[in-house]
Structure formats: C-alpha cells, structure tokens
Amino acid sequence: MELKAALIEATRQRFRPILMTTAATVIGMLPIALATGAGAEWKNGLAWVMIGGLISSMFLTLIVVPVVYYVMDKMLEKVGLGKKKVIEIKE
C-alpha cells in the first residue's frame, strides 16, 4: 500500500475512537473546571490544563504526526536513505 493511502486509512480508522475518548474525558472534566466552592481554585486550573492537553494531543495524533511522518519519509526518499531494500536469499 502506498504511504499516503496507508496514513489516510489509519487516520480514518482511528478517528472515531480517539474523538470519542477525548470528548468523553473533556465532558467529564467540565464540572471540575467550572466548579465554584472550597478548594476549587486549584482544581479548576488542573482541569483546564487536562482539557487543553487532551484536545491538543488529539490534534497531534490525528493531524500532526501523520503529516510529519509523511514529510520525513519523502525527505529521506529524496536523500536516498528511504529506499526499501529487497534481500534475496539464495539456497
């Protein structure tokens, strides 16, 4: 399978589980992030940091990592380091 097609297919297969996990965790963290009460000051900050981290890691996983992998593979191919070697075993 060609690299670009493989990356698109892998992202397509993993999109729904990653999105569902991120959405469920973010929705679960919202009551802590929006809470007002005793000790809520430090919990709010931690919840917002976790929400931001989850959302940014979702975009990194689904967009940035496949694009960087594709670009690096093309750069290595141009340099000559990315060629696939075929090893023949003679008996």
PyMOL Python script that loads the backbone (N, CA, C, O; Angstrom):
from pymol import cmd

cmd.read_pdbstr("""\
ATOM      1  N   MET A   1       0.846  -1.172   0.000  1.00  0.00           N
ATOM      2  CA  MET A   1       0.000   0.000   0.000  1.00  0.00           C
ATOM      3  C   MET A   1       0.896   1.242   0.000  1.00  0.00           C
ATOM      4  O   MET A   1       1.920   1.281   0.682  1.00  0.00           O
ATOM      5  N   GLU A   2       0.505   2.225  -0.754  1.00  0.00           N
ATOM      6  CA  GLU A   2       1.269   3.469  -0.807  1.00  0.00           C
ATOM      7  C   GLU A   2       1.201   4.169   0.550  1.00  0.00           C
ATOM      8  O   GLU A   2       0.213   4.035   1.273  1.00  0.00           O
ATOM      9  N   LEU A   3       2.238   4.904   0.886  1.00  0.00           N
ATOM     10  CA  LEU A   3       2.346   5.552   2.200  1.00  0.00           C
ATOM     11  C   LEU A   3       1.190   6.506   2.460  1.00  0.00           C
ATOM     12  O   LEU A   3       0.582   6.460   3.530  1.00  0.00           O
ATOM     13  N   LYS A   4       0.880   7.360   1.511  1.00  0.00           N
ATOM     14  CA  LYS A   4      -0.178   8.351   1.709  1.00  0.00           C
ATOM     15  C   LYS A   4      -1.524   7.664   1.937  1.00  0.00           C
ATOM     16  O   LYS A   4      -2.281   8.062   2.822  1.00  0.00           O
ATOM     17  N   ALA A   5      -1.818   6.658   1.159  1.00  0.00           N
ATOM     18  CA  ALA A   5      -3.076   5.926   1.319  1.00  0.00           C
ATOM     19  C   ALA A   5      -3.120   5.203   2.665  1.00  0.00           C
ATOM     20  O   ALA A   5      -4.169   5.135   3.305  1.00  0.00           O
ATOM     21  N   ALA A   6      -1.980   4.664   3.089  1.00  0.00           N
ATOM     22  CA  ALA A   6      -1.926   3.967   4.378  1.00  0.00           C
ATOM     23  C   ALA A   6      -2.144   4.938   5.532  1.00  0.00           C
ATOM     24  O   ALA A   6      -2.843   4.611   6.492  1.00  0.00           O
ATOM     25  N   LEU A   7      -1.555   6.122   5.448  1.00  0.00           N
ATOM     26  CA  LEU A   7      -1.748   7.122   6.507  1.00  0.00           C
ATOM     27  C   LEU A   7      -3.194   7.605   6.567  1.00  0.00           C
ATOM     28  O   LEU A   7      -3.746   7.791   7.651  1.00  0.00           O
ATOM     29  N   ILE A   8      -3.799   7.806   5.412  1.00  0.00           N
ATOM     30  CA  ILE A   8      -5.205   8.241   5.387  1.00  0.00           C
ATOM     31  C   ILE A   8      -6.108   7.158   5.953  1.00  0.00           C
ATOM     32  O   ILE A   8      -7.015   7.454   6.730  1.00  0.00           O
ATOM     33  N   GLU A   9      -5.877   5.927   5.581  1.00  0.00           N
ATOM     34  CA  GLU A   9      -6.699   4.824   6.084  1.00  0.00           C
ATOM     35  C   GLU A   9      -6.526   4.638   7.588  1.00  0.00           C
ATOM     36  O   GLU A   9      -7.499   4.405   8.305  1.00  0.00           O
ATOM     37  N   ALA A  10      -5.293   4.739   8.063  1.00  0.00           N
ATOM     38  CA  ALA A  10      -5.048   4.598   9.503  1.00  0.00           C
ATOM     39  C   ALA A  10      -5.725   5.717  10.286  1.00  0.00           C
ATOM     40  O   ALA A  10      -6.306   5.471  11.343  1.00  0.00           O
ATOM     41  N   THR A  11      -5.653   6.943   9.774  1.00  0.00           N
ATOM     42  CA  THR A  11      -6.317   8.059  10.442  1.00  0.00           C
ATOM     43  C   THR A  11      -7.827   7.885  10.412  1.00  0.00           C
ATOM     44  O   THR A  11      -8.510   8.190  11.389  1.00  0.00           O
ATOM     45  N   ARG A  12      -8.339   7.404   9.310  1.00  0.00           N
ATOM     46  CA  ARG A  12      -9.786   7.185   9.196  1.00  0.00           C
ATOM     47  C   ARG A  12     -10.265   6.133  10.204  1.00  0.00           C
ATOM     48  O   ARG A  12     -11.331   6.283  10.802  1.00  0.00           O
ATOM     49  N   GLN A  13      -9.478   5.075  10.386  1.00  0.00           N
ATOM     50  CA  GLN A  13      -9.875   4.022  11.326  1.00  0.00           C
ATOM     51  C   GLN A  13      -9.775   4.465  12.777  1.00  0.00           C
ATOM     52  O   GLN A  13     -10.595   4.057  13.599  1.00  0.00           O
ATOM     53  N   ARG A  14      -8.799   5.283  13.107  1.00  0.00           N
ATOM     54  CA  ARG A  14      -8.569   5.696  14.493  1.00  0.00           C
ATOM     55  C   ARG A  14      -9.298   6.978  14.877  1.00  0.00           C
ATOM     56  O   ARG A  14      -9.302   7.341  16.054  1.00  0.00           O
ATOM     57  N   PHE A  15      -9.919   7.681  13.919  1.00  0.00           N
ATOM     58  CA  PHE A  15     -10.552   8.963  14.193  1.00  0.00           C
ATOM     59  C   PHE A  15     -11.675   8.858  15.223  1.00  0.00           C
ATOM     60  O   PHE A  15     -11.696   9.600  16.204  1.00  0.00           O
ATOM     61  N   ARG A  16     -12.590   7.947  14.998  1.00  0.00           N
ATOM     62  CA  ARG A  16     -13.753   7.832  15.888  1.00  0.00           C
ATOM     63  C   ARG A  16     -13.370   7.445  17.316  1.00  0.00           C
ATOM     64  O   ARG A  16     -13.829   8.105  18.248  1.00  0.00           O
ATOM     65  N   PRO A  17     -12.552   6.407  17.538  1.00  0.00           N
ATOM     66  CA  PRO A  17     -12.191   6.081  18.924  1.00  0.00           C
ATOM     67  C   PRO A  17     -11.442   7.204  19.639  1.00  0.00           C
ATOM     68  O   PRO A  17     -11.691   7.462  20.816  1.00  0.00           O
ATOM     69  N   ILE A  18     -10.535   7.868  18.942  1.00  0.00           N
ATOM     70  CA  ILE A  18      -9.792   8.964  19.571  1.00  0.00           C
ATOM     71  C   ILE A  18     -10.725  10.119  19.889  1.00  0.00           C
ATOM     72  O   ILE A  18     -10.647  10.700  20.972  1.00  0.00           O
ATOM     73  N   LEU A  19     -11.604  10.457  18.958  1.00  0.00           N
ATOM     74  CA  LEU A  19     -12.549  11.555  19.179  1.00  0.00           C
ATOM     75  C   LEU A  19     -13.509  11.235  20.325  1.00  0.00           C
ATOM     76  O   LEU A  19     -13.788  12.101  21.154  1.00  0.00           O
ATOM     77  N   MET A  20     -14.012  10.018  20.381  1.00  0.00           N
ATOM     78  CA  MET A  20     -14.946   9.637  21.445  1.00  0.00           C
ATOM     79  C   MET A  20     -14.273   9.645  22.812  1.00  0.00           C
ATOM     80  O   MET A  20     -14.864  10.104  23.790  1.00  0.00           O
ATOM     81  N   THR A  21     -13.054   9.147  22.890  1.00  0.00           N
ATOM     82  CA  THR A  21     -12.333   9.132  24.159  1.00  0.00           C
ATOM     83  C   THR A  21     -12.041  10.548  24.633  1.00  0.00           C
ATOM     84  O   THR A  21     -12.220  10.865  25.809  1.00  0.00           O
ATOM     85  N   THR A  22     -11.594  11.393  23.723  1.00  0.00           N
ATOM     86  CA  THR A  22     -11.292  12.778  24.077  1.00  0.00           C
ATOM     87  C   THR A  22     -12.551  13.509  24.509  1.00  0.00           C
ATOM     88  O   THR A  22     -12.546  14.213  25.519  1.00  0.00           O
ATOM     89  N   ALA A  23     -13.636  13.346  23.750  1.00  0.00           N
ATOM     90  CA  ALA A  23     -14.889  14.035  24.086  1.00  0.00           C
ATOM     91  C   ALA A  23     -15.425  13.577  25.440  1.00  0.00           C
ATOM     92  O   ALA A  23     -15.873  14.401  26.236  1.00  0.00           O
ATOM     93  N   ALA A  24     -15.384  12.294  25.704  1.00  0.00           N
ATOM     94  CA  ALA A  24     -15.896  11.786  26.981  1.00  0.00           C
ATOM     95  C   ALA A  24     -15.082  12.322  28.154  1.00  0.00           C
ATOM     96  O   ALA A  24     -15.647  12.692  29.183  1.00  0.00           O
ATOM     97  N   THR A  25     -13.769  12.365  28.006  1.00  0.00           N
ATOM     98  CA  THR A  25     -12.926  12.857  29.093  1.00  0.00           C
ATOM     99  C   THR A  25     -13.094  14.354  29.291  1.00  0.00           C
ATOM    100  O   THR A  25     -13.139  14.829  30.425  1.00  0.00           O
ATOM    101  N   VAL A  26     -13.188  15.104  28.192  1.00  0.00           N
ATOM    102  CA  VAL A  26     -13.376  16.555  28.298  1.00  0.00           C
ATOM    103  C   VAL A  26     -14.726  16.865  28.945  1.00  0.00           C
ATOM    104  O   VAL A  26     -14.806  17.730  29.817  1.00  0.00           O
ATOM    105  N   ILE A  27     -15.767  16.182  28.535  1.00  0.00           N
ATOM    106  CA  ILE A  27     -17.091  16.408  29.134  1.00  0.00           C
ATOM    107  C   ILE A  27     -17.078  16.014  30.611  1.00  0.00           C
ATOM    108  O   ILE A  27     -17.717  16.667  31.436  1.00  0.00           O
ATOM    109  N   GLY A  28     -16.359  14.959  30.937  1.00  0.00           N
ATOM    110  CA  GLY A  28     -16.244  14.553  32.337  1.00  0.00           C
ATOM    111  C   GLY A  28     -15.454  15.538  33.186  1.00  0.00           C
ATOM    112  O   GLY A  28     -15.688  15.638  34.390  1.00  0.00           O
ATOM    113  N   MET A  29     -14.518  16.269  32.576  1.00  0.00           N
ATOM    114  CA  MET A  29     -13.709  17.245  33.307  1.00  0.00           C
ATOM    115  C   MET A  29     -14.383  18.605  33.427  1.00  0.00           C
ATOM    116  O   MET A  29     -13.971  19.411  34.261  1.00  0.00           O
ATOM    117  N   LEU A  30     -15.400  18.887  32.627  1.00  0.00           N
ATOM    118  CA  LEU A  30     -16.044  20.204  32.658  1.00  0.00           C
ATOM    119  C   LEU A  30     -16.631  20.561  34.017  1.00  0.00           C
ATOM    120  O   LEU A  30     -16.472  21.707  34.437  1.00  0.00           O
ATOM    121  N   PRO A  31     -17.302  19.655  34.736  1.00  0.00           N
ATOM    122  CA  PRO A  31     -17.810  20.045  36.057  1.00  0.00           C
ATOM    123  C   PRO A  31     -16.697  20.460  37.022  1.00  0.00           C
ATOM    124  O   PRO A  31     -16.897  21.360  37.838  1.00  0.00           O
ATOM    125  N   ILE A  32     -15.547  19.828  36.942  1.00  0.00           N
ATOM    126  CA  ILE A  32     -14.426  20.208  37.800  1.00  0.00           C
ATOM    127  C   ILE A  32     -13.864  21.560  37.352  1.00  0.00           C
ATOM    128  O   ILE A  32     -13.507  22.394  38.183  1.00  0.00           O
ATOM    129  N   ALA A  33     -13.789  21.770  36.043  1.00  0.00           N
ATOM    130  CA  ALA A  33     -13.239  23.020  35.527  1.00  0.00           C
ATOM    131  C   ALA A  33     -14.137  24.211  35.831  1.00  0.00           C
ATOM    132  O   ALA A  33     -13.643  25.324  36.011  1.00  0.00           O
ATOM    133  N   LEU A  34     -15.431  23.997  35.891  1.00  0.00           N
ATOM    134  CA  LEU A  34     -16.374  25.088  36.105  1.00  0.00           C
ATOM    135  C   LEU A  34     -16.869  25.184  37.543  1.00  0.00           C
ATOM    136  O   LEU A  34     -17.740  26.002  37.838  1.00  0.00           O
ATOM    137  N   ALA A  35     -16.334  24.368  38.438  1.00  0.00           N
ATOM    138  CA  ALA A  35     -16.798  24.327  39.828  1.00  0.00           C
ATOM    139  C   ALA A  35     -16.447  25.614  40.573  1.00  0.00           C
ATOM    140  O   ALA A  35     -15.441  26.271  40.307  1.00  0.00           O
ATOM    141  N   THR A  36     -17.319  25.932  41.509  1.00  0.00           N
ATOM    142  CA  THR A  36     -17.055  27.049  42.419  1.00  0.00           C
ATOM    143  C   THR A  36     -17.325  26.537  43.824  1.00  0.00           C
ATOM    144  O   THR A  36     -18.422  26.069  44.128  1.00  0.00           O
ATOM    145  N   GLY A  37     -16.343  26.628  44.649  1.00  0.00           N
ATOM    146  CA  GLY A  37     -16.514  26.140  46.012  1.00  0.00           C
ATOM    147  C   GLY A  37     -15.171  26.080  46.709  1.00  0.00           C
ATOM    148  O   GLY A  37     -14.164  26.580  46.209  1.00  0.00           O
ATOM    149  N   ALA A  38     -15.182  25.465  47.861  1.00  0.00           N
ATOM    150  CA  ALA A  38     -13.960  25.360  48.654  1.00  0.00           C
ATOM    151  C   ALA A  38     -12.933  24.495  47.932  1.00  0.00           C
ATOM    152  O   ALA A  38     -13.217  23.352  47.572  1.00  0.00           O
ATOM    153  N   GLY A  39     -11.759  25.038  47.727  1.00  0.00           N
ATOM    154  CA  GLY A  39     -10.688  24.294  47.081  1.00  0.00           C
ATOM    155  C   GLY A  39     -10.805  24.213  45.572  1.00  0.00           C
ATOM    156  O   GLY A  39     -10.022  23.521  44.921  1.00  0.00           O
ATOM    157  N   ALA A  40     -11.783  24.921  45.009  1.00  0.00           N
ATOM    158  CA  ALA A  40     -11.995  24.841  43.567  1.00  0.00           C
ATOM    159  C   ALA A  40     -10.930  25.602  42.773  1.00  0.00           C
ATOM    160  O   ALA A  40     -10.768  25.372  41.575  1.00  0.00           O
ATOM    161  N   GLU A  41     -10.206  26.502  43.434  1.00  0.00           N
ATOM    162  CA  GLU A  41      -9.229  27.313  42.708  1.00  0.00           C
ATOM    163  C   GLU A  41      -8.146  26.446  42.072  1.00  0.00           C
ATOM    164  O   GLU A  41      -7.822  26.623  40.898  1.00  0.00           O
ATOM    165  N   TRP A  42      -7.597  25.531  42.820  1.00  0.00           N
ATOM    166  CA  TRP A  42      -6.524  24.716  42.263  1.00  0.00           C
ATOM    167  C   TRP A  42      -7.065  23.578  41.410  1.00  0.00           C
ATOM    168  O   TRP A  42      -6.372  23.109  40.507  1.00  0.00           O
ATOM    169  N   LYS A  43      -8.282  23.126  41.672  1.00  0.00           N
ATOM    170  CA  LYS A  43      -8.865  22.069  40.839  1.00  0.00           C
ATOM    171  C   LYS A  43      -9.254  22.610  39.465  1.00  0.00           C
ATOM    172  O   LYS A  43      -9.118  21.913  38.459  1.00  0.00           O
ATOM    173  N   ASN A  44      -9.737  23.853  39.424  1.00  0.00           N
ATOM    174  CA  ASN A  44     -10.124  24.441  38.142  1.00  0.00           C
ATOM    175  C   ASN A  44      -8.938  24.518  37.195  1.00  0.00           C
ATOM    176  O   ASN A  44      -9.036  24.144  36.026  1.00  0.00           O
ATOM    177  N   GLY A  45      -7.828  25.002  37.707  1.00  0.00           N
ATOM    178  CA  GLY A  45      -6.639  25.130  36.866  1.00  0.00           C
ATOM    179  C   GLY A  45      -6.162  23.794  36.340  1.00  0.00           C
ATOM    180  O   GLY A  45      -5.816  23.664  35.166  1.00  0.00           O
ATOM    181  N   LEU A  46      -6.148  22.814  37.204  1.00  0.00           N
ATOM    182  CA  LEU A  46      -5.715  21.478  36.787  1.00  0.00           C
ATOM    183  C   LEU A  46      -6.660  20.900  35.733  1.00  0.00           C
ATOM    184  O   LEU A  46      -6.210  20.286  34.766  1.00  0.00           O
ATOM    185  N   ALA A  47      -7.949  21.092  35.913  1.00  0.00           N
ATOM    186  CA  ALA A  47      -8.928  20.571  34.945  1.00  0.00           C
ATOM    187  C   ALA A  47      -8.763  21.243  33.582  1.00  0.00           C
ATOM    188  O   ALA A  47      -8.837  20.578  32.549  1.00  0.00           O
ATOM    189  N   TRP A  48      -8.538  22.567  33.578  1.00  0.00           N
ATOM    190  CA  TRP A  48      -8.359  23.266  32.297  1.00  0.00           C
ATOM    191  C   TRP A  48      -7.075  22.825  31.600  1.00  0.00           C
ATOM    192  O   TRP A  48      -7.031  22.723  30.374  1.00  0.00           O
ATOM    193  N   VAL A  49      -6.052  22.571  32.371  1.00  0.00           N
ATOM    194  CA  VAL A  49      -4.802  22.081  31.781  1.00  0.00           C
ATOM    195  C   VAL A  49      -5.010  20.698  31.174  1.00  0.00           C
ATOM    196  O   VAL A  49      -4.514  20.417  30.083  1.00  0.00           O
ATOM    197  N   MET A  50      -5.736  19.840  31.869  1.00  0.00           N
ATOM    198  CA  MET A  50      -6.002  18.497  31.341  1.00  0.00           C
ATOM    199  C   MET A  50      -6.861  18.553  30.076  1.00  0.00           C
ATOM    200  O   MET A  50      -6.614  17.819  29.119  1.00  0.00           O
ATOM    201  N   ILE A  51      -7.864  19.422  30.078  1.00  0.00           N
ATOM    202  CA  ILE A  51      -8.718  19.569  28.891  1.00  0.00           C
ATOM    203  C   ILE A  51      -7.896  20.063  27.709  1.00  0.00           C
ATOM    204  O   ILE A  51      -8.009  19.530  26.605  1.00  0.00           O
ATOM    205  N   GLY A  52      -7.069  21.079  27.934  1.00  0.00           N
ATOM    206  CA  GLY A  52      -6.217  21.586  26.852  1.00  0.00           C
ATOM    207  C   GLY A  52      -5.240  20.548  26.352  1.00  0.00           C
ATOM    208  O   GLY A  52      -5.003  20.437  25.149  1.00  0.00           O
ATOM    209  N   GLY A  53      -4.674  19.790  27.264  1.00  0.00           N
ATOM    210  CA  GLY A  53      -3.740  18.738  26.868  1.00  0.00           C
ATOM    211  C   GLY A  53      -4.401  17.645  26.056  1.00  0.00           C
ATOM    212  O   GLY A  53      -3.829  17.155  25.082  1.00  0.00           O
ATOM    213  N   LEU A  54      -5.589  17.265  26.448  1.00  0.00           N
ATOM    214  CA  LEU A  54      -6.313  16.224  25.706  1.00  0.00           C
ATOM    215  C   LEU A  54      -6.676  16.685  24.301  1.00  0.00           C
ATOM    216  O   LEU A  54      -6.532  15.934  23.336  1.00  0.00           O
ATOM    217  N   ILE A  55      -7.145  17.916  24.192  1.00  0.00           N
ATOM    218  CA  ILE A  55      -7.534  18.425  22.873  1.00  0.00           C
ATOM    219  C   ILE A  55      -6.311  18.588  21.980  1.00  0.00           C
ATOM    220  O   ILE A  55      -6.347  18.228  20.803  1.00  0.00           O
ATOM    221  N   SER A  56      -5.230  19.129  22.534  1.00  0.00           N
ATOM    222  CA  SER A  56      -4.027  19.295  21.714  1.00  0.00           C
ATOM    223  C   SER A  56      -3.427  17.951  21.319  1.00  0.00           C
ATOM    224  O   SER A  56      -2.937  17.804  20.200  1.00  0.00           O
ATOM    225  N   SER A  57      -3.458  16.978  22.208  1.00  0.00           N
ATOM    226  CA  SER A  57      -2.913  15.665  21.856  1.00  0.00           C
ATOM    227  C   SER A  57      -3.779  14.957  20.819  1.00  0.00           C
ATOM    228  O   SER A  57      -3.270  14.169  20.021  1.00  0.00           O
ATOM    229  N   MET A  58      -5.088  15.230  20.822  1.00  0.00           N
ATOM    230  CA  MET A  58      -5.957  14.656  19.798  1.00  0.00           C
ATOM    231  C   MET A  58      -5.550  15.186  18.424  1.00  0.00           C
ATOM    232  O   MET A  58      -5.433  14.414  17.472  1.00  0.00           O
ATOM    233  N   PHE A  59      -5.334  16.502  18.316  1.00  0.00           N
ATOM    234  CA  PHE A  59      -4.924  17.074  17.041  1.00  0.00           C
ATOM    235  C   PHE A  59      -3.525  16.606  16.645  1.00  0.00           C
ATOM    236  O   PHE A  59      -3.261  16.363  15.467  1.00  0.00           O
ATOM    237  N   LEU A  60      -2.642  16.480  17.613  1.00  0.00           N
ATOM    238  CA  LEU A  60      -1.309  15.971  17.304  1.00  0.00           C
ATOM    239  C   LEU A  60      -1.381  14.548  16.761  1.00  0.00           C
ATOM    240  O   LEU A  60      -0.709  14.212  15.785  1.00  0.00           O
ATOM    241  N   THR A  61      -2.196  13.718  17.397  1.00  0.00           N
ATOM    242  CA  THR A  61      -2.305  12.315  16.995  1.00  0.00           C
ATOM    243  C   THR A  61      -2.929  12.161  15.622  1.00  0.00           C
ATOM    244  O   THR A  61      -2.474  11.340  14.825  1.00  0.00           O
ATOM    245  N   LEU A  62      -3.961  12.936  15.332  1.00  0.00           N
ATOM    246  CA  LEU A  62      -4.707  12.750  14.095  1.00  0.00           C
ATOM    247  C   LEU A  62      -4.161  13.543  12.915  1.00  0.00           C
ATOM    248  O   LEU A  62      -4.366  13.147  11.768  1.00  0.00           O
ATOM    249  N   ILE A  63      -3.473  14.650  13.166  1.00  0.00           N
ATOM    250  CA  ILE A  63      -3.048  15.506  12.061  1.00  0.00           C
ATOM    251  C   ILE A  63      -1.528  15.647  11.998  1.00  0.00           C
ATOM    252  O   ILE A  63      -0.921  15.349  10.969  1.00  0.00           O
ATOM    253  N   VAL A  64      -0.918  16.093  13.075  1.00  0.00           N
ATOM    254  CA  VAL A  64       0.499  16.463  13.033  1.00  0.00           C
ATOM    255  C   VAL A  64       1.406  15.248  12.842  1.00  0.00           C
ATOM    256  O   VAL A  64       2.304  15.286  12.002  1.00  0.00           O
ATOM    257  N   VAL A  65       1.198  14.190  13.586  1.00  0.00           N
ATOM    258  CA  VAL A  65       2.079  13.016  13.494  1.00  0.00           C
ATOM    259  C   VAL A  65       2.040  12.384  12.100  1.00  0.00           C
ATOM    260  O   VAL A  65       3.106  12.108  11.549  1.00  0.00           O
ATOM    261  N   PRO A  66       0.868  12.140  11.501  1.00  0.00           N
ATOM    262  CA  PRO A  66       0.889  11.584  10.142  1.00  0.00           C
ATOM    263  C   PRO A  66       1.533  12.514   9.108  1.00  0.00           C
ATOM    264  O   PRO A  66       2.230  12.046   8.207  1.00  0.00           O
ATOM    265  N   VAL A  67       1.306  13.824   9.230  1.00  0.00           N
ATOM    266  CA  VAL A  67       1.900  14.763   8.280  1.00  0.00           C
ATOM    267  C   VAL A  67       3.417  14.792   8.435  1.00  0.00           C
ATOM    268  O   VAL A  67       4.135  14.774   7.435  1.00  0.00           O
ATOM    269  N   VAL A  68       3.914  14.836   9.658  1.00  0.00           N
ATOM    270  CA  VAL A  68       5.365  14.842   9.886  1.00  0.00           C
ATOM    271  C   VAL A  68       5.982  13.537   9.388  1.00  0.00           C
ATOM    272  O   VAL A  68       7.056  13.552   8.786  1.00  0.00           O
ATOM    273  N   TYR A  69       5.323  12.421   9.629  1.00  0.00           N
ATOM    274  CA  TYR A  69       5.822  11.131   9.148  1.00  0.00           C
ATOM    275  C   TYR A  69       5.913  11.121   7.628  1.00  0.00           C
ATOM    276  O   TYR A  69       6.904  10.656   7.064  1.00  0.00           O
ATOM    277  N   TYR A  70       4.883  11.634   6.966  1.00  0.00           N
ATOM    278  CA  TYR A  70       4.856  11.667   5.500  1.00  0.00           C
ATOM    279  C   TYR A  70       5.975  12.561   4.968  1.00  0.00           C
ATOM    280  O   TYR A  70       6.683  12.181   4.035  1.00  0.00           O
ATOM    281  N   VAL A  71       6.137  13.747   5.559  1.00  0.00           N
ATOM    282  CA  VAL A  71       7.162  14.685   5.109  1.00  0.00           C
ATOM    283  C   VAL A  71       8.554  14.104   5.327  1.00  0.00           C
ATOM    284  O   VAL A  71       9.408  14.189   4.445  1.00  0.00           O
ATOM    285  N   MET A  72       8.787  13.512   6.502  1.00  0.00           N
ATOM    286  CA  MET A  72      10.102  12.932   6.776  1.00  0.00           C
ATOM    287  C   MET A  72      10.400  11.770   5.830  1.00  0.00           C
ATOM    288  O   MET A  72      11.535  11.621   5.377  1.00  0.00           O
ATOM    289  N   ASP A  73       9.404  10.956   5.529  1.00  0.00           N
ATOM    290  CA  ASP A  73       9.619   9.838   4.612  1.00  0.00           C
ATOM    291  C   ASP A  73       9.972  10.343   3.221  1.00  0.00           C
ATOM    292  O   ASP A  73      10.845   9.779   2.563  1.00  0.00           O
ATOM    293  N   LYS A  74       9.306  11.396   2.768  1.00  0.00           N
ATOM    294  CA  LYS A  74       9.614  11.959   1.454  1.00  0.00           C
ATOM    295  C   LYS A  74      11.001  12.593   1.433  1.00  0.00           C
ATOM    296  O   LYS A  74      11.716  12.494   0.436  1.00  0.00           O
ATOM    297  N   MET A  75      11.381  13.245   2.532  1.00  0.00           N
ATOM    298  CA  MET A  75      12.721  13.840   2.600  1.00  0.00           C
ATOM    299  C   MET A  75      13.796  12.758   2.582  1.00  0.00           C
ATOM    300  O   MET A  75      14.802  12.900   1.888  1.00  0.00           O
ATOM    301  N   LEU A  76      13.597  11.694   3.325  1.00  0.00           N
ATOM    302  CA  LEU A  76      14.570  10.599   3.330  1.00  0.00           C
ATOM    303  C   LEU A  76      14.639   9.913   1.968  1.00  0.00           C
ATOM    304  O   LEU A  76      15.702   9.459   1.547  1.00  0.00           O
ATOM    305  N   GLU A  77      13.510   9.843   1.293  1.00  0.00           N
ATOM    306  CA  GLU A  77      13.477   9.230  -0.037  1.00  0.00           C
ATOM    307  C   GLU A  77      14.288  10.072  -1.034  1.00  0.00           C
ATOM    308  O   GLU A  77      14.990   9.528  -1.886  1.00  0.00           O
ATOM    309  N   LYS A  78      14.185  11.409  -0.919  1.00  0.00           N
ATOM    310  CA  LYS A  78      14.950  12.285  -1.811  1.00  0.00           C
ATOM    311  C   LYS A  78      16.448  12.187  -1.543  1.00  0.00           C
ATOM    312  O   LYS A  78      17.254  12.249  -2.471  1.00  0.00           O
ATOM    313  N   VAL A  79      16.814  12.038  -0.286  1.00  0.00           N
ATOM    314  CA  VAL A  79      18.224  11.931   0.082  1.00  0.00           C
ATOM    315  C   VAL A  79      18.778  10.565  -0.311  1.00  0.00           C
ATOM    316  O   VAL A  79      19.978  10.416  -0.541  1.00  0.00           O
ATOM    317  N   GLY A  80      17.896   9.573  -0.387  1.00  0.00           N
ATOM    318  CA  GLY A  80      18.333   8.243  -0.756  1.00  0.00           C
ATOM    319  C   GLY A  80      18.391   7.279   0.400  1.00  0.00           C
ATOM    320  O   GLY A  80      18.794   6.127   0.234  1.00  0.00           O
ATOM    321  N   LEU A  81      17.991   7.740   1.578  1.00  0.00           N
ATOM    322  CA  LEU A  81      18.030   6.864   2.748  1.00  0.00           C
ATOM    323  C   LEU A  81      16.719   6.105   2.959  1.00  0.00           C
ATOM    324  O   LEU A  81      16.661   5.185   3.776  1.00  0.00           O
ATOM    325  N   GLY A  82      15.692   6.474   2.247  1.00  0.00           N
ATOM    326  CA  GLY A  82      14.390   5.867   2.481  1.00  0.00           C
ATOM    327  C   GLY A  82      14.035   4.747   1.520  1.00  0.00           C
ATOM    328  O   GLY A  82      12.905   4.258   1.524  1.00  0.00           O
ATOM    329  N   LYS A  83      14.984   4.340   0.701  1.00  0.00           N
ATOM    330  CA  LYS A  83      14.693   3.287  -0.271  1.00  0.00           C
ATOM    331  C   LYS A  83      14.523   1.945   0.426  1.00  0.00           C
ATOM    332  O   LYS A  83      15.241   1.618   1.370  1.00  0.00           O
ATOM    333  N   LYS A  84      13.578   1.196  -0.052  1.00  0.00           N
ATOM    334  CA  LYS A  84      13.333  -0.130   0.502  1.00  0.00           C
ATOM    335  C   LYS A  84      14.289  -1.107  -0.159  1.00  0.00           C
ATOM    336  O   LYS A  84      14.383  -1.165  -1.385  1.00  0.00           O
ATOM    337  N   LYS A  85      14.980  -1.855   0.638  1.00  0.00           N
ATOM    338  CA  LYS A  85      15.922  -2.838   0.120  1.00  0.00           C
ATOM    339  C   LYS A  85      15.250  -4.198   0.053  1.00  0.00           C
ATOM    340  O   LYS A  85      14.539  -4.610   0.970  1.00  0.00           O
ATOM    341  N   VAL A  86      15.489  -4.869  -1.032  1.00  0.00           N
ATOM    342  CA  VAL A  86      14.970  -6.220  -1.206  1.00  0.00           C
ATOM    343  C   VAL A  86      16.120  -7.186  -1.014  1.00  0.00           C
ATOM    344  O   VAL A  86      17.134  -7.094  -1.707  1.00  0.00           O
ATOM    345  N   ILE A  87      15.977  -8.087  -0.105  1.00  0.00           N
ATOM    346  CA  ILE A  87      17.026  -9.057   0.168  1.00  0.00           C
ATOM    347  C   ILE A  87      16.579 -10.412  -0.381  1.00  0.00           C
ATOM    348  O   ILE A  87      15.545 -10.957   0.005  1.00  0.00           O
ATOM    349  N   GLU A  88      17.378 -10.920  -1.272  1.00  0.00           N
ATOM    350  CA  GLU A  88      17.083 -12.226  -1.853  1.00  0.00           C
ATOM    351  C   GLU A  88      17.919 -13.282  -1.164  1.00  0.00           C
ATOM    352  O   GLU A  88      19.127 -13.119  -0.993  1.00  0.00           O
ATOM    353  N   ILE A  89      17.285 -14.346  -0.776  1.00  0.00           N
ATOM    354  CA  ILE A  89      18.005 -15.452  -0.132  1.00  0.00           C
ATOM    355  C   ILE A  89      18.159 -16.568  -1.156  1.00  0.00           C
ATOM    356  O   ILE A  89      17.180 -17.118  -1.662  1.00  0.00           O
ATOM    357  N   LYS A  90      19.403 -16.881  -1.443  1.00  0.00           N
ATOM    358  CA  LYS A  90      19.673 -17.946  -2.431  1.00  0.00           C
ATOM    359  C   LYS A  90      20.039 -19.192  -1.664  1.00  0.00           C
ATOM    360  O   LYS A  90      20.841 -19.161  -0.731  1.00  0.00           O
ATOM    361  N   GLU A  91      19.436 -20.290  -2.075  1.00  0.00           N
ATOM    362  CA  GLU A  91      19.713 -21.562  -1.418  1.00  0.00           C
ATOM    363  C   GLU A  91      20.611 -22.434  -2.229  1.00  0.00           C
ATOM    364  O   GLU A  91      20.939 -23.544  -1.808  1.00  0.00           O
TER     365      GLU A  91
END
""", "prot")
cmd.dss("prot")
cmd.show_as("cartoon", "prot")
cmd.util.cbc("prot")
cmd.orient("prot")
